[in-house]
Amino acid sequence: MHPYISIANQWFDAFNRHDLEALLALYDDNASHYSPKLKIHQPETEGLIKGKAQLRAWWKDAFERLPALQYEPLVILHNEHCLFFEYLRHTPLEATMQIAEKLELRDGKIIASRVYHS
């Protein structure tokens, strides 16, 4: 198994268990994250956060707001620098949403992530 597939599996497992520490362990200390949901819930960010402290606050809030949040992987692709996922986002409070996400990696850590959905 390619190491990036292992990272992808760990990423989905951490999200689905709402294990914030396991999720953050996959990220570089200075990683950036862009999400349209950030624009909605934290408009001052313009959708972009940087560093583990901001990642921690964002995902902690998401896990608290959406205690039944689950991701169902559909496609996992990779090249030498990136992972690309397609997955379904399930939560009882919202309609199921299809999402794509690109993770850029360096030295086995995620350095940037970008979420795509309509």
N, C-alpha and C positions, 0 to 999 in steps of 0.2 A: 504494500500500500504506500502510495506517495505521501510524504510528510504533510503536504498541504491538505490532503483528504483527512488525515488525522486531526489537523487543526479545525477543519470544517465540522467534523463529527463532535469534537470537544465544544465548539462554539454552539452548535444546536443543542447539545446536551446541557450545557450551562444555562442557556436561555430557558429551556423547557423546565429545568429544575429551579429556575430563578435564583441560581447560585452566583451572586454578584462577584464574589472573590474569584471563583473559577473563571468567570467571564473576563474579568479585568486582568487576570494572569496571562491571557492570550495577547494583550495589547502592550505596546511600547509605552513608556511613561509619558511621551510627548505626542501620542497618537491623536489624530483628528477624526471627527465623525460628523458627517452631514446627513440630515434627514428632513424631509418635508414635515414630519410630525413635530420636530423641534420648532419649526417656523410657527406652527399652530400653538403649541403649548408654552413656548418661550420665545416670543417674537423678537425680543432684543438680541437673540443670538443670530438672527437671519439664517437659521438652520444649521449653523456650524459651531461645534464645540471642540476644545483642544485640551489634552492632558487628562490623566486618570482621575483627578478630582472632579472635573466636569462630567466625565463619562460615568463615574460612580453616582453622582447626584442625579443625572438624567435617567439611568437605568433603575436606580432605587425608586425614583418617583414613578416610573412606568410600572414596575413590579407591584408597587403599592396601589396604584390606580387601577391596574388590570390584573388582579390576582389569579385569574384563570388563563392568562395569555400563554399561547402555545404556538410554536412554529412547526410547520410540516414541510420538510425539504422535498423539492420536486426535481431540481437539477443542481449539480455541483460540478463546476468546471475549473480548471486551473492552467496557468502557464508558469514560467519560471519566476514571476514576480507577483502574481495576483491569484486570488480566488474569486469566482463569480458564482453566486447562488441565485436560484429562483425558489421561492417558498410561499406557502400560504400562511397568513397570519390569522389565527383563530382567537376570538375572545367573545364571550356572551354579550358584551355591551356594544359590539359593533359588527357590521357585516364582515364576512370573511374577505380578506384582501390579498390579492396576489402581489408579491413584492420581489424585486431584484435587488441584489446588494453586491457591491464590488469591494473586496478587501485587498489592500496593497500590503505586501509583506517584505520584511528585511530581517535577516538573521533570526528567522523563526518566530518573529513577533509581527502583529498587525500594526502598521504605522499610519494607515488611513483607511476609512471606510465611508462608503457613500451609498445611501438608500435611494431606490427609485420606485415610485408607485404613483398612480393617478389619484 
